[in-house]
Amino acid sequence: LFFVLEHLGDFLQNPIEIFYIWHGGLTSYGGILLSVFVVWLYVKIKKLNFLEIADLIAPYLFLAFAIGRLGGFLSGQNPGLPTEVLWAVIGEDAIARHPAELYNAVINFVLFFVLLKVKRNRENEKERQTKTDSIAVNIKSLTHQKSRTSIQPSQTSSRYQQKEKHGFIFMLAILLFTSTRFFIDFTRQYEIYF
């Protein structure tokens, strides 16, 4: 839809071309927005926590982006700007260009591993805190046996659960994606339609 809005004049003359996706117009951000909407709709129907599911999916999005960027490089899509750097690639036009899609692929692979590490660290912290809370409940229940009051695990609140915020990894992924994409786009060549 964004492509259509960008080129509205062309599509107003022949509106049926909006549906000619084999002519181009599909973009990564369009796919991302559609995917986010479908996941949001699914979790609403199943009554799940959207941000919790988004945290689970976020690292693997970067893996998918990296593989997609490798495919884009191999097919010659999104050529980089002309350059004289040693690692330049020669395109179909016989001009040495930045391998912008490879830059994207490498950074997306790195971000995939970074987000996996963050996700695992948060899971390990949650597990450690759960064990600590369990020990604290056992100690409190032993000390309170004389007064015949027992403390149930559900009555204790984990410090980790109090500060855990679902959506952190997803928001971090958005931040990392947009900031790295901003810098890599300085090496890409874009078509100008006007």
MARFITI-365122 format. One record per residue (C-alpha): residue in three letters; x, y, z; residue number from 0. Coordinates in Angstrom, 3 decimals, m for minus. Layout:
N
+-----+----------+----------+----------+-----+
|   r |        x |        y |        z |   k |
+-----+----------+----------+----------+-----+
| ALA |        X |        Y |        Z | NUM |
...
+-----+----------+----------+----------+-----+
! end
This chain:
194
+-----+----------+----------+----------+-----+
|   r |        x |        y |        z |   k |
+-----+----------+----------+----------+-----+
| LEU |    0.000 |    0.000 |    0.000 |   0 |
| PHE |    2.850 |    2.386 |    0.741 |   1 |
| PHE |    4.243 |    1.780 |   m2.748 |   2 |
| VAL |    0.808 |    2.605 |   m4.160 |   3 |
| LEU |    0.659 |    5.812 |   m2.110 |   4 |
| GLU |    4.158 |    6.766 |   m3.235 |   5 |
| HIS |    3.133 |    6.350 |   m6.892 |   6 |
| LEU |   m0.531 |    7.259 |   m6.623 |   7 |
| GLY |   m0.522 |    9.240 |   m9.867 |   8 |
| ASP |    0.542 |    6.175 |  m11.853 |   9 |
| PHE |   m2.006 |    3.905 |  m10.210 |  10 |
| LEU |   m4.916 |    6.321 |  m10.568 |  11 |
| GLN |   m4.560 |    6.064 |  m14.337 |  12 |
| ASN |   m4.710 |    2.253 |  m14.214 |  13 |
| PRO |   m5.950 |    1.032 |  m10.782 |  14 |
| ILE |   m5.876 |   m2.676 |  m11.702 |  15 |
| GLU |   m2.051 |   m2.483 |  m11.666 |  16 |
| ILE |   m2.226 |   m2.260 |   m7.873 |  17 |
| PHE |   m2.705 |   m6.031 |   m7.902 |  18 |
| TYR |    0.199 |   m6.733 |  m10.333 |  19 |
| ILE |    2.608 |   m7.774 |   m7.609 |  20 |
| TRP |    4.858 |   m9.511 |  m10.139 |  21 |
| HIS |    5.745 |   m5.995 |  m11.377 |  22 |
| GLY |    7.162 |   m5.056 |   m7.979 |  23 |
| GLY |    5.893 |   m3.008 |   m5.111 |  24 |
| LEU |    6.248 |   m5.603 |   m2.379 |  25 |
| THR |    8.505 |   m4.316 |    0.371 |  26 |
| SER |   10.061 |   m5.747 |    3.502 |  27 |
| TYR |    8.323 |   m3.250 |    5.759 |  28 |
| GLY |    4.984 |   m4.135 |    4.176 |  29 |
| GLY |    5.645 |   m7.779 |    4.970 |  30 |
| ILE |    6.681 |   m6.894 |    8.496 |  31 |
| LEU |    3.547 |   m4.826 |    9.119 |  32 |
| LEU |    1.314 |   m7.568 |    7.718 |  33 |
| SER |    3.091 |  m10.188 |    9.841 |  34 |
| VAL |    2.722 |   m8.102 |   13.004 |  35 |
| PHE |   m0.981 |   m7.638 |   12.260 |  36 |
| VAL |   m1.544 |  m11.381 |   11.642 |  37 |
| VAL |    0.301 |  m12.330 |   14.850 |  38 |
| TRP |   m1.643 |   m9.671 |   16.794 |  39 |
| LEU |   m4.939 |  m11.011 |   15.384 |  40 |
| TYR |   m3.963 |  m14.604 |   16.237 |  41 |
| VAL |   m3.024 |  m13.809 |   19.845 |  42 |
| LYS |   m6.246 |  m11.824 |   20.300 |  43 |
| ILE |   m8.304 |  m14.780 |   19.073 |  44 |
| LYS |   m6.363 |  m17.243 |   21.268 |  45 |
| LYS |   m6.320 |  m14.768 |   24.194 |  46 |
| LEU |   m2.525 |  m14.751 |   24.496 |  47 |
| ASN |   m0.180 |  m11.941 |   25.462 |  48 |
| PHE |    0.961 |  m10.236 |   22.230 |  49 |
| LEU |    4.166 |   m8.795 |   23.688 |  50 |
| GLU |    5.158 |  m12.151 |   25.184 |  51 |
| ILE |    4.718 |  m13.840 |   21.797 |  52 |
| ALA |    6.541 |  m10.959 |   20.088 |  53 |
| ASP |    9.484 |  m11.489 |   22.458 |  54 |
| LEU |    9.603 |  m15.159 |   21.474 |  55 |
| ILE |    9.567 |  m14.394 |   17.732 |  56 |
| ALA |   11.811 |  m11.301 |   17.608 |  57 |
| PRO |   15.269 |  m12.958 |   17.422 |  58 |
| TYR |   14.166 |  m15.283 |   14.646 |  59 |
| LEU |   12.936 |  m12.363 |   12.540 |  60 |
| PHE |   16.557 |  m11.271 |   12.198 |  61 |
| LEU |   17.513 |  m14.737 |   11.022 |  62 |
| ALA |   14.783 |  m14.520 |    8.375 |  63 |
| PHE |   15.923 |  m11.008 |    7.385 |  64 |
| ALA |   19.521 |  m12.210 |    7.036 |  65 |
| ILE |   18.551 |  m15.116 |    4.801 |  66 |
| GLY |   16.325 |  m12.809 |    2.744 |  67 |
| ARG |   19.162 |  m10.309 |    2.323 |  68 |
| LEU |   21.489 |  m13.069 |    1.125 |  69 |
| GLY |   18.867 |  m13.989 |   m1.451 |  70 |
| GLY |   18.570 |  m10.335 |   m2.458 |  71 |
| PHE |   22.318 |  m10.125 |   m2.930 |  72 |
| LEU |   22.450 |  m13.284 |   m5.032 |  73 |
| SER |   19.618 |  m12.029 |   m7.249 |  74 |
| GLY |   21.183 |   m8.596 |   m7.655 |  75 |
| GLN |   18.436 |   m6.646 |   m5.889 |  76 |
| ASN |   19.058 |   m3.329 |   m4.161 |  77 |
| PRO |   22.500 |   m2.583 |   m5.516 |  78 |
| GLY |   24.816 |   m0.463 |   m3.455 |  79 |
| LEU |   26.235 |    2.875 |   m4.432 |  80 |
| PRO |   29.266 |    2.953 |   m6.727 |  81 |
| THR |   32.474 |    2.695 |   m4.719 |  82 |
| GLU |   36.171 |    1.946 |   m4.901 |  83 |
| VAL |   36.495 |   m0.064 |   m1.670 |  84 |
| LEU |   38.411 |   m3.337 |   m1.884 |  85 |
| TRP |   35.349 |   m5.481 |   m1.168 |  86 |
| ALA |   33.167 |   m3.877 |   m3.841 |  87 |
| VAL |   31.190 |   m6.202 |   m6.089 |  88 |
| ILE |   30.758 |   m5.804 |   m9.812 |  89 |
| GLY |   27.107 |   m5.788 |  m10.807 |  90 |
| GLU |   25.344 |   m6.393 |  m14.103 |  91 |
| ASP |   26.169 |   m2.841 |  m15.116 |  92 |
| ALA |   29.918 |   m3.522 |  m14.700 |  93 |
| ILE |   30.204 |   m0.886 |  m11.960 |  94 |
| ALA |   31.924 |   m1.626 |   m8.639 |  95 |
| ARG |   29.324 |   m1.168 |   m5.898 |  96 |
| HIS |   28.940 |   m1.523 |   m2.137 |  97 |
| PRO |   27.528 |   m4.958 |   m1.282 |  98 |
| ALA |   24.720 |   m3.327 |    0.715 |  99 |
| GLU |   22.676 |   m6.527 |    0.909 | 100 |
| LEU |   25.677 |   m8.351 |    2.387 | 101 |
| TYR |   26.105 |   m5.570 |    4.959 | 102 |
| ASN |   22.460 |   m6.092 |    5.879 | 103 |
| ALA |   22.826 |   m9.872 |    6.023 | 104 |
| VAL |   25.894 |   m9.773 |    8.276 | 105 |
| ILE |   24.348 |   m7.234 |   10.638 | 106 |
| ASN |   21.093 |   m9.203 |   10.785 | 107 |
| PHE |   22.983 |  m12.413 |   11.633 | 108 |
| VAL |   24.844 |  m10.526 |   14.391 | 109 |
| LEU |   21.588 |   m9.049 |   15.733 | 110 |
| PHE |   20.005 |  m12.517 |   15.677 | 111 |
| PHE |   22.727 |  m13.821 |   18.010 | 112 |
| VAL |   22.612 |  m10.682 |   20.188 | 113 |
| LEU |   18.854 |  m10.996 |   20.697 | 114 |
| LEU |   19.150 |  m14.724 |   21.382 | 115 |
| LYS |   21.727 |  m13.935 |   24.071 | 116 |
| VAL |   19.492 |  m11.267 |   25.621 | 117 |
| LYS |   16.520 |  m13.655 |   25.532 | 118 |
| ARG |   18.505 |  m16.467 |   27.179 | 119 |
| ASN |   19.898 |  m14.118 |   29.836 | 120 |
| ARG |   16.387 |  m12.992 |   30.736 | 121 |
| GLU |   15.177 |  m16.600 |   30.888 | 122 |
| ASN |   18.131 |  m17.597 |   33.099 | 123 |
| GLU |   17.500 |  m14.636 |   35.414 | 124 |
| LYS |   13.846 |  m15.616 |   35.698 | 125 |
| GLU |   14.822 |  m19.223 |   36.530 | 126 |
| ARG |   17.379 |  m18.099 |   39.149 | 127 |
| GLN |   14.835 |  m15.792 |   40.739 | 128 |
| THR |   12.209 |  m18.525 |   40.850 | 129 |
| LYS |   14.661 |  m20.817 |   42.691 | 130 |
| THR |   15.581 |  m18.007 |   45.108 | 131 |
| ASP |   11.903 |  m17.309 |   45.815 | 132 |
| SER |   11.262 |  m21.006 |   46.403 | 133 |
| ILE |   14.079 |  m21.152 |   48.971 | 134 |
| ALA |   12.760 |  m17.986 |   50.648 | 135 |
| VAL |    9.259 |  m19.489 |   50.905 | 136 |
| ASN |   10.655 |  m22.668 |   52.466 | 137 |
| ILE |   12.661 |  m20.691 |   55.037 | 138 |
| LYS |    9.697 |  m18.465 |   55.905 | 139 |
| SER |    7.354 |  m21.432 |   56.242 | 140 |
| LEU |    9.818 |  m23.148 |   58.599 | 141 |
| THR |   10.167 |  m20.065 |   60.790 | 142 |
| HIS |    6.408 |  m19.490 |   60.889 | 143 |
| GLN |    5.412 |  m23.067 |   61.763 | 144 |
| LYS |    5.144 |  m22.231 |   65.441 | 145 |
| SER |    2.579 |  m19.534 |   64.768 | 146 |
| ARG |    0.631 |  m21.961 |   62.548 | 147 |
| THR |    0.665 |  m19.596 |   59.623 | 148 |
| SER |    1.905 |  m20.911 |   56.374 | 149 |
| ILE |    3.054 |  m18.912 |   53.469 | 150 |
| GLN |    1.961 |  m20.203 |   50.102 | 151 |
| PRO |    4.225 |  m19.691 |   47.088 | 152 |
| SER |    1.439 |  m17.724 |   45.416 | 153 |
| GLN |    1.561 |  m15.205 |   48.285 | 154 |
| THR |    5.148 |  m14.265 |   47.553 | 155 |
| SER |    5.905 |  m12.018 |   44.667 | 156 |
| SER |    9.069 |  m12.556 |   42.765 | 157 |
| ARG |   11.285 |   m9.519 |   42.360 | 158 |
| TYR |   11.924 |  m10.675 |   38.798 | 159 |
| GLN |    8.212 |  m11.011 |   38.020 | 160 |
| GLN |    7.620 |   m7.523 |   39.370 | 161 |
| LYS |   10.207 |   m5.975 |   37.090 | 162 |
| GLU |    9.755 |   m8.294 |   34.091 | 163 |
| LYS |    8.172 |   m6.464 |   31.226 | 164 |
| HIS |    6.986 |   m8.379 |   28.210 | 165 |
| GLY |    7.883 |   m6.725 |   24.941 | 166 |
| PHE |   11.412 |   m5.696 |   25.908 | 167 |
| ILE |   13.098 |   m7.978 |   23.369 | 168 |
| PHE |   10.606 |   m7.021 |   20.659 | 169 |
| MET |   11.131 |   m3.301 |   21.252 | 170 |
| LEU |   14.901 |   m3.818 |   21.353 | 171 |
| ALA |   14.621 |   m5.629 |   18.007 | 172 |
| ILE |   12.730 |   m2.698 |   16.490 | 173 |
| LEU |   15.305 |   m0.246 |   17.816 | 174 |
| LEU |   18.240 |   m2.288 |   16.516 | 175 |
| PHE |   16.611 |   m2.918 |   13.135 | 176 |
| THR |   15.751 |    0.708 |   12.468 | 177 |
| SER |   19.065 |    2.108 |   13.671 | 178 |
| THR |   21.218 |   m0.329 |   11.689 | 179 |
| ARG |   19.010 |    0.043 |    8.621 | 180 |
| PHE |   19.393 |    3.822 |    8.826 | 181 |
| PHE |   23.179 |    3.589 |    8.522 | 182 |
| ILE |   23.245 |    0.834 |    5.900 | 183 |
| ASP |   20.858 |    2.783 |    3.691 | 184 |
| PHE |   23.634 |    5.315 |    3.086 | 185 |
| THR |   25.343 |    2.633 |    0.989 | 186 |
| ARG |   22.245 |    1.657 |   m1.037 | 187 |
| GLN |   21.136 |    3.035 |   m4.359 | 188 |
| TYR |   17.457 |    3.829 |   m4.701 | 189 |
| GLU |   15.434 |    4.289 |   m7.838 | 190 |
| ILE |   14.019 |    7.766 |   m8.265 | 191 |
| TYR |   10.605 |    7.823 |   m9.906 | 192 |
| PHE |   10.205 |   11.526 |  m10.525 | 193 |
+-----+----------+----------+----------+-----+
! end
